[in-house]
Amino acid sequence: MNELKALCVYCGSSSGERPEYAAQARAFGAELARRDIALVYGGGKVGLMGIVADAVMAGGGRVIGVIPRHLVEKEVAHAGLTEMHVVETMHERKTRMYELSQAFVALPGGFGTLDEMFEMLTWAQLGLHTYPCAFLDVQGYYRRLRQAMQHMVDEAFVRSPQLEGVWFGEDIDALFDWMADYRPTYVPKWIDKSAVAP
Ligand code: AMP
């Protein structure tokens, strides 16, 4: 892929049950700083979001937060970032995060994390972007989601190359190697004309 200047992380506004989630978020942030890749994320100071941002800042890296005004007012915004973009709506936030980034990585998280990541997977499927999308599968957190996505392929709701083009794994170095070699496999989603009423 082209030079990776900024990578978007989607992750929990909670830290999760197991200490390994926070540890891996810290390690991932440190690696971004070491590689001089800016972190783009949701701008919060809570949960894994805060941990990954703190780790990048502690490593001397750059962090760009994108937060909707209503969350700033709830005082969950991180005050110590390189840049903070305050936007009006959640949709604007997702668009801005996308515009600033050349790769998308989900660390463990909940509904918000999946909402953001699945939007990027959907846009890739439609050929709207050609950036790598990956799940950092700490302690097998995303194993069941991967199985559910395979079920979608098996039942012909997702084309196999769309899933094969998404990386799942726990090893941070392997993830960066995969992104460096990434070749988009854009396959237009088929339209099943037989399913359309005459
Ligand atoms: P969740 O996985 O449900 O905890 O949601 C986390 C994702 O949604 C992050 O990637 C954020 O972009 C967004 N988000 C949810 N809650 C917050 C919050 N309190 N502060 C900032 N961003 C949040």
Boltz pocket constraint, residues with backbone or C-beta under 6 A from the ligand:
constraints:
  - pocket:
      binder: B
      contacts: [[A, 9], [A, 10], [A, 11], [A, 12], [A, 13], [A, 14], [A, 41], [A, 42], [A, 43], [A, 44], [A, 45], [A, 46], [A, 49], [A, 66], [A, 67], [A, 71], [A, 76], [A, 108], [A, 109], [A, 110], [A, 111], [A, 112], [A, 113], [A, 114], [A, 116]]
      max_distance: 6.0
